[in-house]
Amino acid sequence: MAKTLNPDDILARAKAGIQPKMDAVDQLGAALKTLTAHEDDAARRRAALETELATAGRTKDAAYKTAWTKATQAGWSAAELRKIGFPNPAPAARKPRQPTPPVTPTQPNHAAINPDPQPVDDQPTNNTWA
């Protein structure tokens, strides 16, 4: 005859059987949390570095343009400076143009579309269903 198990024993066996899975999922969750934190930190650092590089680039461009201007004011021509190896300073960045809103007429001007309308032909058609 089969031995009848106590409900507490059944529950204990079930928990023991599922515990390795729970432990693995706990470790996976912790690893995902760490990965997400590193990715967020890297994104913040990347943004800060891009801002720093852009600012440094603008500062150096401005200093080069100032030095180029002083050289041309001192008597050097742009052609002479290029000939000895100095590149032209980068052109100033243009501001984007604001788009103009489309013009919508309040009433259509049919005369502008067809200034000389032709009369409609009053001849009968061959439509048998008309």
C-alpha positions as YAML, in Angstrom:
chain: A
units: angstrom
residues:
- id: 1
  name: MET
  ca: [0.00, 0.00, 0.00]
- id: 2
  name: ALA
  ca: [1.19, 3.51, -0.86]
- id: 3
  name: LYS
  ca: [2.19, 5.80, 1.94]
- id: 4
  name: THR
  ca: [-0.07, 8.88, 2.27]
- id: 5
  name: LEU
  ca: [1.94, 12.06, 2.52]
- id: 6
  name: ASN
  ca: [1.20, 14.87, 4.81]
- id: 7
  name: PRO
  ca: [0.19, 18.17, 3.00]
- id: 8
  name: ASP
  ca: [3.04, 19.97, 4.73]
- id: 9
  name: ASP
  ca: [5.51, 17.41, 3.34]
- id: 10
  name: ILE
  ca: [4.09, 17.87, -0.18]
- id: 11
  name: LEU
  ca: [4.43, 21.63, 0.09]
- id: 12
  name: ALA
  ca: [8.00, 21.32, 1.39]
- id: 13
  name: ARG
  ca: [8.96, 19.06, -1.53]
- id: 14
  name: ALA
  ca: [7.40, 21.47, -4.03]
- id: 15
  name: LYS
  ca: [9.29, 24.41, -2.53]
- id: 16
  name: ALA
  ca: [12.53, 22.44, -2.55]
- id: 17
  name: GLY
  ca: [12.03, 21.54, -6.20]
- id: 18
  name: ILE
  ca: [11.33, 25.13, -7.27]
- id: 19
  name: GLN
  ca: [13.98, 26.83, -5.11]
- id: 20
  name: PRO
  ca: [16.87, 26.42, -7.62]
- id: 21
  name: LYS
  ca: [14.72, 28.10, -10.29]
- id: 22
  name: MET
  ca: [13.87, 30.95, -7.93]
- id: 23
  name: ASP
  ca: [17.53, 31.40, -7.01]
- id: 24
  name: ALA
  ca: [18.49, 31.56, -10.71]
- id: 25
  name: VAL
  ca: [15.80, 34.13, -11.45]
- id: 26
  name: ASP
  ca: [16.89, 36.22, -8.45]
- id: 27
  name: GLN
  ca: [20.46, 36.24, -9.79]
- id: 28
  name: LEU
  ca: [19.21, 37.14, -13.26]
- id: 29
  name: GLY
  ca: [17.20, 40.04, -11.85]
- id: 30
  name: ALA
  ca: [20.20, 41.34, -9.92]
- id: 31
  name: ALA
  ca: [22.38, 41.12, -13.04]
- id: 32
  name: LEU
  ca: [19.77, 43.02, -15.06]
- id: 33
  name: LYS
  ca: [19.60, 45.72, -12.40]
- id: 34
  name: THR
  ca: [23.40, 46.10, -12.49]
- id: 35
  name: LEU
  ca: [23.44, 46.17, -16.31]
- id: 36
  name: THR
  ca: [20.74, 48.84, -16.44]
- id: 37
  name: ALA
  ca: [22.57, 50.98, -13.89]
- id: 38
  name: HIS
  ca: [25.80, 50.74, -15.93]
- id: 39
  name: GLU
  ca: [23.98, 51.62, -19.15]
- id: 40
  name: ASP
  ca: [22.31, 54.63, -17.53]
- id: 41
  name: ASP
  ca: [25.64, 55.79, -16.12]
- id: 42
  name: ALA
  ca: [27.33, 55.37, -19.50]
- id: 43
  name: ALA
  ca: [24.57, 57.36, -21.21]
- id: 44
  name: ARG
  ca: [24.96, 60.22, -18.70]
- id: 45
  name: ARG
  ca: [28.75, 60.22, -19.08]
- id: 46
  name: ARG
  ca: [28.48, 60.09, -22.89]
- id: 47
  name: ALA
  ca: [26.11, 63.08, -22.94]
- id: 48
  name: ALA
  ca: [28.41, 65.07, -20.64]
- id: 49
  name: LEU
  ca: [31.44, 64.23, -22.78]
- id: 50
  name: GLU
  ca: [29.65, 65.20, -26.01]
- id: 51
  name: THR
  ca: [28.68, 68.53, -24.46]
- id: 52
  name: GLU
  ca: [32.26, 69.11, -23.29]
- id: 53
  name: LEU
  ca: [33.67, 68.26, -26.72]
- id: 54
  name: ALA
  ca: [31.20, 70.51, -28.52]
- id: 55
  name: THR
  ca: [32.01, 73.41, -26.19]
- id: 56
  name: ALA
  ca: [35.75, 72.88, -26.60]
- id: 57
  name: GLY
  ca: [35.36, 72.70, -30.37]
- id: 58
  name: ARG
  ca: [33.42, 75.98, -30.49]
- id: 59
  name: THR
  ca: [36.00, 77.65, -28.24]
- id: 60
  name: LYS
  ca: [38.92, 76.48, -30.38]
- id: 61
  name: ASP
  ca: [37.12, 77.44, -33.62]
- id: 62
  name: ALA
  ca: [36.52, 80.93, -32.24]
- id: 63
  name: ALA
  ca: [40.17, 81.27, -31.18]
- id: 64
  name: TYR
  ca: [41.36, 80.15, -34.65]
- id: 65
  name: LYS
  ca: [39.01, 82.59, -36.38]
- id: 66
  name: THR
  ca: [40.28, 85.39, -34.16]
- id: 67
  name: ALA
  ca: [43.91, 84.52, -34.93]
- id: 68
  name: TRP
  ca: [43.10, 84.28, -38.69]
- id: 69
  name: THR
  ca: [41.48, 87.72, -38.57]
- id: 70
  name: LYS
  ca: [44.48, 89.19, -36.76]
- id: 71
  name: ALA
  ca: [46.81, 87.66, -39.37]
- id: 72
  name: THR
  ca: [44.81, 89.16, -42.24]
- id: 73
  name: GLN
  ca: [44.66, 92.51, -40.46]
- id: 74
  name: ALA
  ca: [48.43, 92.35, -40.07]
- id: 75
  name: GLY
  ca: [48.79, 92.15, -43.85]
- id: 76
  name: TRP
  ca: [48.56, 88.49, -44.76]
- id: 77
  name: SER
  ca: [46.10, 87.64, -47.49]
- id: 78
  name: ALA
  ca: [43.87, 84.60, -47.23]
- id: 79
  name: ALA
  ca: [45.60, 83.13, -50.29]
- id: 80
  name: GLU
  ca: [49.04, 83.56, -48.70]
- id: 81
  name: LEU
  ca: [47.90, 81.92, -45.47]
- id: 82
  name: ARG
  ca: [46.43, 78.97, -47.39]
- id: 83
  name: LYS
  ca: [49.58, 78.69, -49.52]
- id: 84
  name: ILE
  ca: [51.79, 78.25, -46.46]
- id: 85
  name: GLY
  ca: [49.43, 75.63, -45.04]
- id: 86
  name: PHE
  ca: [46.84, 77.33, -42.86]
- id: 87
  name: PRO
  ca: [43.30, 76.14, -43.55]
- id: 88
  name: ASN
  ca: [40.45, 78.61, -43.82]
- id: 89
  name: PRO
  ca: [38.56, 78.97, -40.57]
- id: 90
  name: ALA
  ca: [35.33, 77.01, -40.40]
- id: 91
  name: PRO
  ca: [32.35, 79.03, -41.59]
- id: 92
  name: ALA
  ca: [29.97, 80.26, -38.96]
- id: 93
  name: ALA
  ca: [27.04, 77.97, -38.34]
- id: 94
  name: ARG
  ca: [23.83, 79.29, -39.82]
- id: 95
  name: LYS
  ca: [20.68, 79.45, -37.82]
- id: 96
  name: PRO
  ca: [17.89, 77.39, -39.33]
- id: 97
  name: ARG
  ca: [15.26, 79.43, -41.14]
- id: 98
  name: GLN
  ca: [11.82, 79.61, -39.70]
- id: 99
  name: PRO
  ca: [9.37, 78.06, -42.15]
- id: 100
  name: THR
  ca: [6.84, 80.47, -43.54]
- id: 101
  name: PRO
  ca: [3.26, 79.43, -42.91]
- id: 102
  name: PRO
  ca: [1.35, 78.45, -46.04]
- id: 103
  name: VAL
  ca: [-1.01, 81.06, -47.42]
- id: 104
  name: THR
  ca: [-4.58, 79.82, -47.54]
- id: 105
  name: PRO
  ca: [-7.02, 82.00, -49.44]
- id: 106
  name: THR
  ca: [-10.33, 82.66, -47.76]
- id: 107
  name: GLN
  ca: [-12.27, 82.40, -51.03]
- id: 108
  name: PRO
  ca: [-11.10, 80.69, -54.23]
- id: 109
  name: ASN
  ca: [-10.36, 82.97, -57.12]
- id: 110
  name: HIS
  ca: [-11.87, 81.11, -60.06]
- id: 111
  name: ALA
  ca: [-10.93, 83.89, -62.49]
- id: 112
  name: ALA
  ca: [-7.27, 83.33, -61.69]
- id: 113
  name: ILE
  ca: [-7.63, 79.62, -62.39]
- id: 114
  name: ASN
  ca: [-9.52, 79.99, -65.71]
- id: 115
  name: PRO
  ca: [-9.63, 83.65, -66.81]
- id: 116
  name: ASP
  ca: [-11.34, 82.86, -70.15]
- id: 117
  name: PRO
  ca: [-13.88, 80.08, -69.60]
- id: 118
  name: GLN
  ca: [-15.09, 78.26, -72.69]
- id: 119
  name: PRO
  ca: [-18.84, 77.71, -73.13]
- id: 120
  name: VAL
  ca: [-20.14, 74.21, -72.45]
- id: 121
  name: ASP
  ca: [-21.02, 72.23, -75.58]
- id: 122
  name: ASP
  ca: [-24.82, 71.74, -75.68]
- id: 123
  name: GLN
  ca: [-24.78, 68.87, -78.16]
- id: 124
  name: PRO
  ca: [-26.56, 65.69, -77.07]
- id: 125
  name: THR
  ca: [-24.52, 62.68, -76.12]
- id: 126
  name: ASN
  ca: [-24.94, 59.11, -77.28]
- id: 127
  name: ASN
  ca: [-25.64, 57.85, -73.78]
- id: 128
  name: THR
  ca: [-28.57, 55.45, -73.93]
- id: 129
  name: TRP
  ca: [-28.77, 55.16, -70.21]
- id: 130
  name: ALA
  ca: [-29.10, 58.93, -69.62]
...
